[in-house]
């Protein structure tokens, strides 16, 4: 019976090609608009590290005081001073922890004919790799002893390894950064968490994959200035030593806490740390601290672009308008066939069978609209760079899940839109139709 209703539906669609084309176009354009913007919204609101997002935390400590916090609705600065970062690293209250900040060393190729390479780079501690689930193609992270020794070690990305060593295993070899040699301990496999949860402050959550990590202690030894934000509430003084002793905030700090009990204990520790700074005379205000896990931190930093949210709402509104028009077209199409419905009912067809016939016919229209919508969605995904920042637009991809979702939304939306026209069609009285004809 299902195949028979499909045949009836296709025959009906061919009988009114103009009406059918209007419905298919309405559904196709509506679905394409919503799926294109959804692909961007899905990418920007993605959980970048689902296995550990509830175990990784950003601690914040108010080292500026209530006057500055009042401007941020009572929130502490969104980064940490060198003094506080080193205090937390020294106390080592988490399972793992790292301070980190972006740096900008130049990679000097061994081939003198090649120009220096500048890649996205960070100074971190060894724990960062295990904390952030960084995969390795060759080798691995440096050891904690290398952090303590301020060693000239480095972890590079697969893309940089391809450039410098043609993809070969480069572990143990050296690269030149700003005229100094560093020993490679590991080559990362493709690692591109989006959003860039570990540093949304400096990247707004999106950017190119990181290709270079060096030890934090080594970067401080070499007086590598941050390549990101540096915020000060007052003059820091002159020179490097004055800067790192100042209350300027420029370091991101992460700690791994295995469960809520550990997180509660860490909050108590942060309050105790801030209270100790108050007693020592460094802070002149009550402790003001925060502890955010990954989803909370991304929400706090408003990583999902406002234009992605607005575009999604607008496109869903457009889809709704298209479906309202589809309801009207289906109603006109179905009621025009009232005599046919009356004859079928007189010959014994039940209302249930009328429902099945017309809903299947609507599903056929939805499938055709979905195929058109799929084509338009592909065009839209490639054209999102006209609306969104390139770092965000590149995340929108037409993959298998988006293809399936596009077809599902098209068919389901059309079937739902067909319920009222189908209900009206099922109410046709056979006797009236037979008398009038």
TIBA-690052 format. One record per residue (C-alpha): residue number from 1; residue in three letters; chain; y negated, x negated, z negated. Coordinates in steps of 0.5 Angstrom, whole numbers. Each point is the difference from the previous one (the first is absolute). Last residue first. Layout:
<sites>
+-----+------+-------+-------+-------+-------+
|  nr | rest | kette |    py |    px |    pz |
+-----+------+-------+-------+-------+-------+
| NUM |  ala |     A |     Y |     X |     Z |
...
+-----+------+-------+-------+-------+-------+
</sites>
This chain:
<sites>
+-----+------+-------+-------+-------+-------+
|  nr | rest | kette |    py |    px |    pz |
+-----+------+-------+-------+-------+-------+
| 437 |  unk |     A |   -31 |    42 |    19 |
| 436 |  unk |     A |    -5 |     3 |    -5 |
| 435 |  unk |     A |     6 |     4 |    -3 |
| 434 |  unk |     A |     5 |    -6 |     0 |
| 433 |  unk |     A |    -6 |    -4 |    -3 |
| 432 |  unk |     A |    -1 |     5 |    -6 |
| 431 |  unk |     A |     8 |     1 |    -1 |
| 430 |  unk |     A |     1 |    -8 |    -1 |
| 429 |  unk |     A |    -5 |     0 |    -5 |
| 428 |  unk |     A |    -3 |    -8 |     0 |
| 427 |  unk |     A |    -1 |    -2 |    -7 |
| 426 |  unk |     A |     4 |    -7 |     2 |
| 425 |  unk |     A |    -5 |    -2 |     4 |
| 424 |  unk |     A |    -5 |     1 |    -5 |
| 423 |  unk |     A |     4 |    -5 |    -5 |
| 422 |  unk |     A |     1 |    -4 |     6 |
| 421 |  unk |     A |    -8 |    -1 |     1 |
| 420 |  unk |     A |     0 |    -1 |    -8 |
| 419 |  unk |     A |     5 |    -5 |     0 |
| 418 |  unk |     A |    -2 |    -4 |     6 |
| 417 |  unk |     A |    -5 |    -5 |    -4 |
| 416 |  unk |     A |     6 |    -2 |    -4 |
| 415 |  unk |     A |     4 |    -2 |     6 |
| 414 |  unk |     A |    -5 |    -3 |     3 |
| 413 |  unk |     A |    -2 |    -4 |    -6 |
| 412 |  unk |     A |     8 |    -2 |    -1 |
| 411 |  unk |     A |     0 |    -2 |     7 |
| 410 |  unk |     A |    -6 |    -5 |     0 |
| 409 |  unk |     A |     1 |    -2 |    -7 |
| 408 |  unk |     A |     7 |    -2 |     2 |
| 407 |  unk |     A |    -2 |    -4 |     7 |
| 406 |  unk |     A |    -5 |    -4 |    -3 |
| 405 |  unk |     A |     4 |    -2 |    -7 |
| 404 |  unk |     A |     6 |    -2 |     5 |
| 403 |  unk |     A |    -5 |    -5 |     4 |
| 402 |  unk |     A |    -4 |    -2 |    -7 |
| 401 |  unk |     A |     7 |    -2 |    -3 |
| 400 |  unk |     A |     2 |    -4 |     7 |
| 399 |  unk |     A |    -6 |    -4 |     0 |
| 398 |  unk |     A |    -7 |     1 |     3 |
| 397 |  unk |     A |    -4 |    -5 |    -4 |
| 396 |  unk |     A |    -6 |     1 |    -4 |
| 395 |  unk |     A |    -1 |    -7 |    -4 |
| 394 |  unk |     A |    -4 |    -3 |     6 |
| 393 |  unk |     A |    -6 |     5 |    -1 |
| 392 |  unk |     A |    -1 |    -2 |    -7 |
| 391 |  unk |     A |    -1 |    -8 |     1 |
| 390 |  unk |     A |    -4 |     3 |     7 |
| 389 |  unk |     A |    -5 |     4 |    -4 |
| 388 |  unk |     A |     1 |     8 |     1 |
| 387 |  unk |     A |    -3 |     4 |     6 |
| 386 |  unk |     A |     1 |    -3 |     7 |
| 385 |  unk |     A |     5 |    -4 |    -3 |
| 384 |  unk |     A |     4 |     6 |    -1 |
| 383 |  unk |     A |     2 |     0 |     8 |
| 382 |  unk |     A |     7 |    -3 |     0 |
| 381 |  unk |     A |     2 |     5 |    -5 |
| 380 |  unk |     A |    -4 |     6 |     4 |
| 379 |  unk |     A |     4 |    -2 |     6 |
| 378 |  unk |     A |     6 |     1 |    -3 |
| 377 |  unk |     A |    -2 |     6 |    -4 |
| 376 |  unk |     A |    -1 |     3 |     7 |
| 375 |  unk |     A |     7 |    -1 |     3 |
| 374 |  unk |     A |     3 |     2 |    -7 |
| 373 |  unk |     A |    -5 |     6 |     1 |
| 372 |  unk |     A |     3 |     2 |     7 |
| 371 |  unk |     A |     7 |    -1 |    -3 |
| 370 |  unk |     A |    -2 |     5 |    -6 |
| 369 |  unk |     A |    -3 |     5 |     4 |
| 368 |  unk |     A |     6 |     1 |     4 |
| 367 |  unk |     A |     4 |     0 |    -7 |
| 366 |  unk |     A |    -5 |     5 |    -2 |
| 365 |  unk |     A |     1 |     4 |     6 |
| 364 |  unk |     A |     8 |     0 |    -1 |
| 363 |  unk |     A |    -1 |     2 |    -7 |
| 362 |  unk |     A |    -4 |     6 |     2 |
| 361 |  unk |     A |     6 |     2 |     4 |
| 360 |  unk |     A |     4 |    -1 |    -6 |
| 359 |  unk |     A |    -4 |     4 |    -4 |
| 358 |  unk |     A |     0 |     6 |     5 |
| 357 |  unk |     A |     7 |     0 |     1 |
| 356 |  unk |     A |     2 |     0 |    -8 |
| 355 |  unk |     A |    -5 |     5 |    -2 |
| 354 |  unk |     A |     2 |     5 |     6 |
| 353 |  unk |     A |     7 |    -2 |    -3 |
| 352 |  unk |     A |    -2 |     2 |    -7 |
| 351 |  unk |     A |    -3 |     6 |     2 |
| 350 |  unk |     A |     7 |     3 |     3 |
| 349 |  unk |     A |     2 |     0 |     7 |
| 348 |  unk |     A |     3 |     7 |     2 |
| 347 |  unk |     A |    -1 |     2 |     7 |
| 346 |  unk |     A |    -6 |     3 |    -2 |
| 345 |  unk |     A |    -3 |    -6 |    -4 |
| 344 |  unk |     A |     1 |    -4 |     7 |
| 343 |  unk |     A |    -3 |     6 |     4 |
| 342 |  unk |     A |    -6 |     0 |    -5 |
| 341 |  unk |     A |    -1 |    -8 |     0 |
| 340 |  unk |     A |     0 |     0 |     7 |
| 339 |  unk |     A |    -6 |     5 |     0 |
| 338 |  unk |     A |    -4 |    -3 |    -5 |
| 337 |  unk |     A |     0 |    -7 |     4 |
| 336 |  unk |     A |    -7 |     0 |     0 |
| 335 |  unk |     A |     0 |     0 |    -7 |
| 334 |  unk |     A |     3 |    -7 |     0 |
| 333 |  unk |     A |    -4 |    -3 |     4 |
| 332 |  unk |     A |    -7 |     3 |    -3 |
| 331 |  unk |     A |     3 |    -2 |    -7 |
| 330 |  unk |     A |     2 |    -7 |     2 |
| 329 |  unk |     A |    -7 |    -1 |     3 |
| 328 |  unk |     A |    -3 |     2 |    -6 |
| 327 |  unk |     A |     4 |    -4 |    -5 |
| 326 |  unk |     A |    -1 |    -6 |     5 |
| 325 |  unk |     A |    -7 |     1 |    -1 |
| 324 |  unk |     A |     1 |     0 |    -8 |
| 323 |  unk |     A |     4 |    -6 |     1 |
| 322 |  unk |     A |    -5 |    -4 |     4 |
| 321 |  unk |     A |    -5 |     1 |    -6 |
| 320 |  unk |     A |     5 |    -2 |    -5 |
| 319 |  unk |     A |     1 |    -7 |     4 |
| 318 |  unk |     A |    -8 |    -1 |     0 |
| 317 |  unk |     A |     0 |     1 |    -7 |
| 316 |  unk |     A |     6 |    -5 |    -1 |
| 315 |  unk |     A |    -4 |    -4 |     4 |
| 314 |  unk |     A |    -7 |     0 |    -4 |
| 313 |  unk |     A |     4 |    -1 |    -7 |
| 312 |  unk |     A |     4 |    -6 |     3 |
| 311 |  unk |     A |    -7 |    -3 |     3 |
| 310 |  unk |     A |    -3 |     1 |    -7 |
| 309 |  unk |     A |     5 |    -3 |    -4 |
| 308 |  unk |     A |     0 |    -6 |     5 |
| 307 |  unk |     A |    -7 |    -1 |     0 |
| 306 |  unk |     A |     0 |     0 |    -7 |
| 305 |  unk |     A |     4 |    -7 |     1 |
| 304 |  unk |     A |     6 |     0 |    -5 |
| 303 |  unk |     A |    -1 |    -6 |    -4 |
| 302 |  unk |     A |    -4 |     4 |    -5 |
| 301 |  unk |     A |     0 |    -6 |    -5 |
| 300 |  unk |     A |     2 |     4 |    -6 |
| 299 |  unk |     A |     5 |     3 |     5 |
| 298 |  unk |     A |     3 |    -6 |     2 |
| 297 |  unk |     A |     0 |    -3 |    -8 |
| 296 |  unk |     A |     4 |     7 |    -2 |
| 295 |  unk |     A |     5 |    -1 |     5 |
| 294 |  unk |     A |     1 |    -7 |    -1 |
| 293 |  unk |     A |     0 |     0 |    -8 |
| 292 |  unk |     A |    -7 |     0 |    -4 |
| 291 |  unk |     A |    -1 |    -3 |    -7 |
| 290 |  unk |     A |    -7 |     1 |    -2 |
| 289 |  unk |     A |    -5 |    -3 |    -6 |
| 288 |  unk |     A |    -6 |     1 |    -4 |
| 287 |  unk |     A |     0 |    -3 |    -6 |
| 286 |  unk |     A |    -6 |     1 |    -4 |
| 285 |  unk |     A |    -6 |    -4 |     1 |
| 284 |  unk |     A |    -4 |    -6 |    -1 |
| 283 |  unk |     A |     5 |    -4 |     4 |
| 282 |  unk |     A |     0 |    -8 |    -1 |
| 281 |  unk |     A |    -1 |     0 |    -7 |
| 280 |  unk |     A |     7 |    -2 |    -3 |
| 279 |  unk |     A |     1 |     7 |    -3 |
| 278 |  unk |     A |    -1 |     3 |     7 |
| 277 |  unk |     A |     4 |    -5 |     4 |
| 276 |  unk |     A |     6 |     2 |    -5 |
| 275 |  unk |     A |    -1 |     7 |     1 |
| 274 |  unk |     A |     0 |    -1 |     7 |
| 273 |  unk |     A |     7 |    -3 |    -1 |
| 272 |  unk |     A |     2 |     5 |    -5 |
| 271 |  unk |     A |    -1 |     6 |     5 |
| 270 |  unk |     A |     3 |    -4 |     6 |
| 269 |  unk |     A |     6 |    -1 |    -5 |
| 268 |  unk |     A |     1 |     7 |    -2 |
| 267 |  unk |     A |    -1 |     2 |     8 |
| 266 |  unk |     A |     6 |    -5 |     1 |
| 265 |  unk |     A |     4 |     3 |    -6 |
| 264 |  unk |     A |    -1 |     7 |     4 |
| 263 |  unk |     A |     2 |    -3 |     7 |
| 262 |  unk |     A |     7 |    -3 |    -4 |
| 261 |  unk |     A |     2 |     7 |    -2 |
| 260 |  unk |     A |    -2 |     3 |     6 |
| 259 |  unk |     A |     5 |    -5 |     4 |
| 258 |  unk |     A |     1 |    -7 |     3 |
| 257 |  unk |     A |    -7 |    -2 |     0 |
| 256 |  unk |     A |    -2 |    -5 |     5 |
| 255 |  unk |     A |    -7 |    -3 |     0 |
| 254 |  unk |     A |    -6 |     0 |     5 |
| 253 |  unk |     A |    -6 |    -4 |     0 |
| 252 |  unk |     A |    -6 |     0 |     5 |
| 251 |  unk |     A |    -5 |    -5 |    -1 |
| 250 |  unk |     A |    -8 |     0 |     2 |
| 249 |  unk |     A |    -3 |     3 |    -6 |
| 248 |  unk |     A |    -6 |    -4 |    -2 |
| 247 |  unk |     A |    -1 |    -1 |    -8 |
| 246 |  unk |     A |    -1 |    -8 |     1 |
| 245 |  unk |     A |     5 |    -5 |    -2 |
| 244 |  unk |     A |     2 |    -1 |     7 |
| 243 |  unk |     A |    -7 |     0 |     3 |
| 242 |  unk |     A |    -3 |    -5 |    -5 |
| 241 |  unk |     A |     6 |    -5 |     2 |
| 240 |  unk |     A |    -1 |     1 |     7 |
| 239 |  unk |     A |    -7 |    -1 |     1 |
| 238 |  unk |     A |    -7 |     3 |    -3 |
| 237 |  unk |     A |     0 |     6 |    -5 |
| 236 |  unk |     A |     3 |     7 |     1 |
| 235 |  unk |     A |    -6 |     4 |     0 |
| 234 |  unk |     A |     1 |     7 |    -3 |
| 233 |  unk |     A |     5 |     6 |     2 |
| 232 |  unk |     A |     4 |    -4 |     5 |
| 231 |  unk |     A |     4 |     2 |     5 |
| 230 |  unk |     A |     4 |    -5 |     5 |
| 229 |  unk |     A |     4 |     4 |     5 |
| 228 |  unk |     A |     4 |    -3 |     5 |
| 227 |  unk |     A |     1 |    -7 |     3 |
| 226 |  unk |     A |     0 |    -3 |    -7 |
| 225 |  unk |     A |    -2 |    -7 |    -1 |
| 224 |  unk |     A |     5 |    -6 |     0 |
| 223 |  unk |     A |    -2 |    -5 |    -5 |
| 222 |  unk |     A |     6 |    -5 |     2 |
| 221 |  unk |     A |     3 |     1 |    -7 |
| 220 |  unk |     A |    -1 |     8 |     0 |
| 219 |  unk |     A |     4 |     0 |     6 |
| 218 |  unk |     A |     5 |    -4 |    -2 |
| 217 |  unk |     A |     1 |     4 |    -7 |
| 216 |  unk |     A |     0 |     6 |     5 |
| 215 |  unk |     A |     6 |    -3 |     4 |
| 214 |  unk |     A |     0 |     1 |     7 |
| 213 |  unk |     A |     2 |     6 |     4 |
| 212 |  unk |     A |    -1 |     1 |     8 |
| 211 |  unk |     A |     1 |     5 |     5 |
| 210 |  unk |     A |    -2 |     7 |    -3 |
| 209 |  unk |     A |     1 |     6 |     5 |
| 208 |  unk |     A |    -7 |     2 |     3 |
| 207 |  unk |     A |    -4 |     5 |    -3 |
| 206 |  unk |     A |     0 |     7 |    -4 |
| 205 |  unk |     A |    -1 |     2 |    -8 |
| 204 |  unk |     A |    -8 |    -1 |     0 |
| 203 |  unk |     A |     2 |    -7 |     1 |
| 202 |  unk |     A |    -4 |    -4 |    -6 |
| 201 |  unk |     A |     1 |     6 |    -5 |
| 200 |  unk |     A |     6 |     2 |     3 |
| 199 |  unk |     A |     4 |    -6 |    -2 |
| 198 |  unk |     A |     7 |     1 |    -2 |
| 197 |  unk |     A |     1 |     6 |     3 |
| 196 |  unk |     A |    -1 |    -2 |     7 |
| 195 |  unk |     A |     1 |     7 |     3 |
| 194 |  unk |     A |     4 |    -1 |     3 |
| 193 |  unk |     A |     5 |    -6 |    -1 |
| 192 |  unk |     A |     1 |    -5 |     5 |
| 191 |  unk |     A |     5 |    -5 |    -1 |
| 190 |  unk |     A |     4 |    -3 |     6 |
| 189 |  unk |     A |     4 |    -5 |    -3 |
| 188 |  unk |     A |    -3 |    -5 |    -4 |
| 187 |  unk |     A |     1 |    -7 |     1 |
| 186 |  unk |     A |     1 |    -4 |    -6 |
| 185 |  unk |     A |    -1 |    -7 |    -4 |
| 184 |  unk |     A |    -5 |    -3 |     5 |
| 183 |  unk |     A |    -3 |    -7 |    -3 |
| 182 |  unk |     A |    -7 |     0 |     1 |
| 181 |  unk |     A |    -4 |    -6 |     3 |
| 180 |  unk |     A |    -8 |     0 |    -1 |
| 179 |  unk |     A |    -5 |     0 |     6 |
| 178 |  unk |     A |    -2 |     7 |    -1 |
| 177 |  unk |     A |     7 |     3 |    -1 |
| 176 |  unk |     A |     5 |    -5 |     4 |
| 175 |  unk |     A |     7 |     2 |     0 |
| 174 |  unk |     A |     6 |    -3 |    -2 |
| 173 |  unk |     A |     8 |     0 |     1 |
| 172 |  unk |     A |     4 |     2 |    -6 |
| 171 |  unk |     A |     2 |     7 |     3 |
| 170 |  unk |     A |    -2 |     0 |     7 |
| 169 |  unk |     A |     6 |     4 |     3 |
| 168 |  unk |     A |    -2 |     1 |     7 |
| 167 |  unk |     A |    -4 |     6 |     3 |
| 166 |  unk |     A |    -4 |    -5 |     5 |
| 165 |  unk |     A |    -3 |    -4 |    -6 |
| 164 |  unk |     A |    -7 |     1 |     0 |
| 163 |  unk |     A |    -1 |     7 |     3 |
| 162 |  unk |     A |     7 |     3 |    -1 |
| 161 |  unk |     A |    -1 |    -3 |    -8 |
| 160 |  unk |     A |    -7 |     4 |     0 |
| 159 |  unk |     A |     3 |     6 |     3 |
| 158 |  unk |     A |     6 |     0 |    -5 |
| 157 |  unk |     A |    -5 |    -1 |    -6 |
| 156 |  unk |     A |    -1 |    -6 |    -4 |
| 155 |  unk |     A |     2 |    -2 |    -7 |
| 154 |  unk |     A |    -4 |    -7 |    -3 |
| 153 |  unk |     A |     1 |    -6 |    -5 |
| 152 |  unk |     A |    -5 |    -5 |    -2 |
| 151 |  unk |     A |     2 |     1 |    -7 |
| 150 |  unk |     A |    -5 |     2 |    -6 |
| 149 |  unk |     A |     5 |    -3 |    -5 |
| 148 |  unk |     A |     1 |     6 |    -4 |
| 147 |  unk |     A |     0 |     5 |     7 |
| 146 |  unk |     A |     5 |    -5 |     2 |
| 145 |  unk |     A |     4 |     1 |    -6 |
| 144 |  unk |     A |     0 |     7 |     1 |
| 143 |  unk |     A |     4 |    -1 |     7 |
| 142 |  unk |     A |    -2 |     1 |     7 |
| 141 |  unk |     A |     2 |     6 |     4 |
| 140 |  unk |     A |     6 |     0 |     4 |
| 139 |  unk |     A |     4 |    -4 |     6 |
| 138 |  unk |     A |     0 |     3 |     7 |
| 137 |  unk |     A |    -1 |     8 |     2 |
| 136 |  unk |     A |    -2 |     2 |    -6 |
| 135 |  unk |     A |    -2 |     7 |    -3 |
| 134 |  unk |     A |    -6 |     1 |    -5 |
| 133 |  unk |     A |     2 |     5 |    -5 |
| 132 |  unk |     A |    -7 |     1 |    -3 |
| 131 |  unk |     A |     2 |    -3 |    -7 |
| 130 |  unk |     A |     5 |    -5 |     3 |
| 129 |  unk |     A |    -5 |    -3 |     4 |
| 128 |  unk |     A |    -6 |     1 |    -5 |
| 127 |  unk |     A |     4 |    -4 |    -5 |
| 126 |  unk |     A |    -1 |    -7 |     3 |
| 125 |  unk |     A |    -8 |     1 |    -2 |
| 124 |  unk |     A |    -5 |     2 |     6 |
| 123 |  unk |     A |    -5 |    -3 |     4 |
| 122 |  unk |     A |    -1 |     4 |     6 |
| 121 |  unk |     A |    -1 |    -1 |     8 |
| 120 |  unk |     A |    -1 |     5 |     6 |
| 119 |  unk |     A |     0 |    -6 |     6 |
| 118 |  unk |     A |    -5 |    -5 |     3 |
| 117 |  unk |     A |     3 |    -4 |     5 |
| 116 |  unk |     A |    -3 |    -7 |     1 |
| 115 |  unk |     A |    -1 |    -1 |     8 |
| 114 |  unk |     A |     6 |    -4 |     4 |
| 113 |  unk |     A |    -1 |    -6 |     4 |
| 112 |  unk |     A |     2 |    -4 |    -7 |
| 111 |  unk |     A |     7 |     3 |     0 |
| 110 |  unk |     A |     2 |    -1 |    -7 |
| 109 |  unk |     A |    -4 |     7 |    -1 |
| 108 |  unk |     A |    -5 |     0 |    -6 |
| 107 |  unk |     A |     0 |     7 |    -3 |
| 106 |  unk |     A |    -7 |     1 |    -3 |
| 105 |  unk |     A |     0 |     3 |    -7 |
| 104 |  unk |     A |    -3 |     7 |    -2 |
| 103 |  unk |     A |     1 |     2 |    -7 |
| 102 |  unk |     A |     2 |     7 |    -2 |
| 101 |  unk |     A |     1 |     1 |    -8 |
| 100 |  unk |     A |     6 |     1 |    -4 |
|  99 |  unk |     A |     2 |     0 |    -8 |
|  98 |  unk |     A |     8 |     1 |     0 |
|  97 |  unk |     A |     4 |     3 |    -5 |
|  96 |  unk |     A |     8 |     1 |    -2 |
|  95 |  unk |     A |     3 |     3 |    -5 |
|  94 |  unk |     A |    -6 |     2 |    -4 |
|  93 |  unk |     A |    -3 |    -3 |    -6 |
|  92 |  unk |     A |    -2 |    -7 |     3 |
|  91 |  unk |     A |    -5 |    -2 |    -5 |
|  90 |  unk |     A |    -3 |    -6 |     4 |
|  89 |  unk |     A |     0 |     4 |     6 |
|  88 |  unk |     A |    -4 |     6 |    -4 |
|  87 |  unk |     A |    -5 |    -6 |    -2 |
|  86 |  unk |     A |     0 |    -3 |     7 |
|  85 |  unk |     A |    -2 |     7 |     3 |
|  84 |  unk |     A |    -5 |     1 |    -6 |
|  83 |  unk |     A |    -4 |    -6 |     1 |
|  82 |  unk |     A |     0 |     0 |     8 |
|  81 |  unk |     A |    -3 |     7 |     0 |
|  80 |  unk |     A |     4 |     6 |     2 |
|  79 |  unk |     A |    -1 |     5 |     6 |
|  78 |  unk |     A |    -1 |     7 |     0 |
|  77 |  unk |     A |    -6 |     0 |    -6 |
|  76 |  unk |     A |     2 |     4 |    -5 |
|  75 |  unk |     A |    -1 |     8 |     1 |
|  74 |  unk |     A |    -5 |     4 |    -5 |
|  73 |  unk |     A |    -2 |     4 |     6 |
|  72 |  unk |     A |    -2 |    -6 |     4 |
|  71 |  unk |     A |    -7 |     0 |    -1 |
|  70 |  unk |     A |     2 |     1 |    -7 |
|  69 |  unk |     A |     4 |    -6 |     0 |
|  68 |  unk |     A |    -6 |    -5 |     1 |
|  67 |  unk |     A |    -4 |     3 |    -6 |
|  66 |  unk |     A |     7 |     0 |    -4 |
|  65 |  unk |     A |     1 |    -7 |     0 |
|  64 |  unk |     A |     2 |    -5 |     6 |
|  63 |  unk |     A |     7 |    -3 |    -2 |
|  62 |  unk |     A |     3 |     7 |     0 |
|  61 |  unk |     A |     7 |    -2 |     1 |
|  60 |  unk |     A |     5 |     2 |     6 |
|  59 |  unk |     A |     7 |     0 |     0 |
|  58 |  unk |     A |     4 |     1 |     7 |
|  57 |  unk |     A |     7 |     2 |    -1 |
|  56 |  unk |     A |     7 |    -1 |     4 |
|  55 |  unk |     A |     6 |     4 |    -3 |
|  54 |  unk |     A |    -2 |     7 |     3 |
|  53 |  unk |     A |    -1 |    -2 |     7 |
|  52 |  unk |     A |     7 |    -4 |     0 |
|  51 |  unk |     A |     4 |     3 |     5 |
|  50 |  unk |     A |    -5 |     3 |     3 |
|  49 |  unk |     A |    -4 |    -6 |     2 |
|  48 |  unk |     A |    -5 |     2 |     5 |
|  47 |  unk |     A |     0 |     8 |    -1 |
|  46 |  unk |     A |    -4 |     3 |     6 |
|  45 |  unk |     A |    -6 |     3 |    -1 |
|  44 |  unk |     A |    -3 |    -4 |     6 |
|  43 |  unk |     A |     6 |     1 |     5 |
|  42 |  unk |     A |     1 |     7 |    -2 |
|  41 |  unk |     A |    -8 |     2 |     1 |
|  40 |  unk |     A |     1 |    -4 |     7 |
|  39 |  unk |     A |     6 |     4 |     3 |
|  38 |  unk |     A |    -3 |     6 |    -3 |
|  37 |  unk |     A |    -6 |    -1 |     4 |
|  36 |  unk |     A |     4 |     0 |     7 |
|  35 |  unk |     A |     5 |     5 |    -3 |
|  34 |  unk |     A |    -6 |     5 |    -1 |
|  33 |  unk |     A |    -3 |    -1 |     7 |
|  32 |  unk |     A |     7 |     0 |     3 |
|  31 |  unk |     A |     2 |     7 |    -3 |
|  30 |  unk |     A |    -6 |     3 |     2 |
|  29 |  unk |     A |     0 |    -2 |     7 |
|  28 |  unk |     A |     7 |     1 |     1 |
|  27 |  unk |     A |     0 |     7 |    -3 |
|  26 |  unk |     A |    -6 |     3 |     4 |
|  25 |  unk |     A |     2 |    -4 |     6 |
|  24 |  unk |     A |     7 |     4 |     0 |
|  23 |  unk |     A |    -3 |     7 |    -2 |
|  22 |  unk |     A |    -5 |    -1 |     6 |
|  21 |  unk |     A |     6 |    -2 |     5 |
|  20 |  unk |     A |     4 |     6 |    -2 |
|  19 |  unk |     A |    -5 |     5 |     1 |
|  18 |  unk |     A |    -1 |    -4 |     7 |
|  17 |  unk |     A |     7 |     0 |     1 |
|  16 |  unk |     A |     2 |     7 |    -1 |
|  15 |  unk |     A |     7 |     2 |     3 |
|  14 |  unk |     A |     2 |    -7 |    -1 |
|  13 |  unk |     A |    -1 |     0 |    -8 |
|  12 |  unk |     A |     4 |     7 |     0 |
|  11 |  unk |     A |     6 |    -3 |     4 |
|  10 |  unk |     A |     0 |    -6 |    -5 |
|   9 |  unk |     A |     0 |     5 |    -6 |
|   8 |  unk |     A |     5 |     4 |     3 |
|   7 |  unk |     A |     5 |    -7 |     1 |
|   6 |  unk |     A |    -2 |    -2 |    -7 |
|   5 |  unk |     A |     2 |     7 |    -2 |
|   4 |  unk |     A |     7 |    -1 |     3 |
|   3 |  unk |     A |     1 |    -7 |    -3 |
|   2 |  unk |     A |    -1 |     3 |    -7 |
|   1 |  unk |     A |     5 |     6 |     2 |
+-----+------+-------+-------+-------+-------+
</sites>
